[in-house]
Amino acid sequence: MSDDLTDAFARIRVDYGRDGLEPPDLPSDPMDGIRDWLAQASASGIAEPNIVHLATVDPDGRPSVRAVLVKDVDEGVVFFTNYASRKGEALAAEPRAAGSILWQPLHRQIRVEGTVTKVSDAESDEYFAARPEAARRSAQASPQSRVIPDRAWLEERARSATGEDRPAVWGGYRLVPDVVEFWQGREGRLHDRILFRREGERWAVERLAP
Ligand SMILES: Cc1cc2nc3c(=O)[nH]c(=O)nc-3n(C[C@H](O)[C@H](O)[C@H](O)COP(=O)(O)O)c2cc1C
């Protein structure tokens, strides 16, 4: 690393002095906890509080990670993408994923790990129809994750897309977690980590060392 960068990072010492986190502070169903923290992040004024960094594993075992937007939280975490993308191909071969949502100003992170399935066609149709026209055209035009000739090629495809029907290759996934971790930053790096682990019908709750 360059000396300048090392020095700059050494000077950054944000102290995470927020309130502590005990298991009773969280709902017994961690999916409710995810919804609560998303709502609190949204109310705090964070511009895009629903960004999750989603990690998948390629068929050859190579991990990859990218940001996607959480669009719903029910029994799982729902996001939309291209089923033929790199992540789509990874999930077809290995339908498990991990995600991290960071709300840096709140010194909070949620991590999820679990199994991923496609949402129903009806759910994907409904969400696709609700997107602005430009976003619908982009979804139709973009062979996500493929090498393309240039920007002009993409723009021409978007121009000639209809913006109407959802392409079969585009839709939603639901990551149903079997592990959910709530992380709250504390003073002196002595952070709180509360882990929910699915055990059959119930969730086991444990505290992890920071
Ligand atoms: C803030 C942010 C939000 C994003 N949201 C989405 C999304 O909801 N769906 C999506 O397919 N890609 C989204 N992307 C783009 C992805 O990060 C990624 O470039 C794309 O999905 C291709 O990933 P892949 O090649 O690993 O499949 C987003 C990127 C950023 C930076």
The ligand as an SDF file (V2000), in Angstrom:
LIG
                    3D

 31 33  0  0  0  0  0  0  0  0999 V2000
  -25.8250    0.4150   -5.4080 C   0  0  0  0  0  0  0  0  0  0  0  0
  -25.9480   -0.6700   -6.4440 C   0  0  0  0  0  0  0  0  0  0  0  0
  -27.1460   -1.3410   -6.6010 C   0  0  0  0  0  0  0  0  0  0  0  0
  -27.2770   -2.3540   -7.5480 C   0  0  0  0  0  0  0  0  0  0  0  0
  -28.4560   -3.0260   -7.6410 N   0  0  0  0  0  0  0  0  0  0  0  0
  -28.5570   -4.0610   -8.5150 C   0  0  0  0  0  0  0  0  0  0  0  0
  -29.7480   -4.8630   -8.5360 C   0  0  0  0  0  0  0  0  0  0  0  0
  -30.7020   -4.6530   -7.7710 O   0  0  0  0  0  0  0  0  0  0  0  0
  -29.7910   -5.8830   -9.4290 N   0  0  0  0  0  0  0  0  0  0  0  0
  -28.7470   -6.1730  -10.2690 C   0  0  0  0  0  0  0  0  0  0  0  0
  -28.8580   -7.1030  -11.0580 O   0  0  0  0  0  0  0  0  0  0  0  0
  -27.6090   -5.4570  -10.2450 N   0  0  0  0  0  0  0  0  0  0  0  0
  -27.4910   -4.4080   -9.3870 C   0  0  0  0  0  0  0  0  0  0  0  0
  -26.3240   -3.6810   -9.3410 N   0  0  0  0  0  0  0  0  0  0  0  0
  -25.2140   -4.0680  -10.2280 C   0  0  0  0  0  0  0  0  0  0  0  0
  -24.4650   -5.2540   -9.6160 C   0  0  0  0  0  0  0  0  0  0  0  0
  -23.6320   -4.8020   -8.5710 O   0  0  0  0  0  0  0  0  0  0  0  0
  -23.6530   -6.0380  -10.6700 C   0  0  0  0  0  0  0  0  0  0  0  0
  -22.8020   -5.1550  -11.3920 O   0  0  0  0  0  0  0  0  0  0  0  0
  -24.5470   -6.7720  -11.6670 C   0  0  0  0  0  0  0  0  0  0  0  0
  -25.6920   -7.3390  -11.0340 O   0  0  0  0  0  0  0  0  0  0  0  0
  -23.7750   -7.8820  -12.3720 C   0  0  0  0  0  0  0  0  0  0  0  0
  -23.2710   -8.7670  -11.3950 O   0  0  0  0  0  0  0  0  0  0  0  0
  -22.7480  -10.2330  -11.7870 P   0  0  0  0  0  0  0  0  0  0  0  0
  -21.9530  -10.0850  -13.0670 O   0  0  0  0  0  0  0  0  0  0  0  0
  -21.8970  -10.6660  -10.6420 O   0  0  0  0  0  0  0  0  0  0  0  0
  -23.9640  -11.1200  -11.9720 O   0  0  0  0  0  0  0  0  0  0  0  0
  -26.1780   -2.6710   -8.3950 C   0  0  0  0  0  0  0  0  0  0  0  0
  -24.9600   -1.9870   -8.2270 C   0  0  0  0  0  0  0  0  0  0  0  0
  -24.8470   -1.0160   -7.2690 C   0  0  0  0  0  0  0  0  0  0  0  0
  -23.5180   -0.3190   -7.0860 C   0  0  0  0  0  0  0  0  0  0  0  0
  1  2  1  0
  2  3  1  0
  2 30  2  0
  3  4  2  0
  4  5  1  0
  4 28  1  0
  5  6  2  0
  6  7  1  0
  6 13  1  0
  7  8  2  0
  7  9  1  0
  9 10  1  0
 10 11  2  0
 10 12  1  0
 12 13  2  0
 13 14  1  0
 14 15  1  0
 14 28  1  0
 15 16  1  0
 16 17  1  0
 16 18  1  0
 18 19  1  0
 18 20  1  0
 20 21  1  0
 20 22  1  0
 22 23  1  0
 23 24  1  0
 24 25  2  0
 24 26  1  0
 24 27  1  0
 28 29  2  0
 29 30  1  0
 30 31  1  0
M  END
$$$$
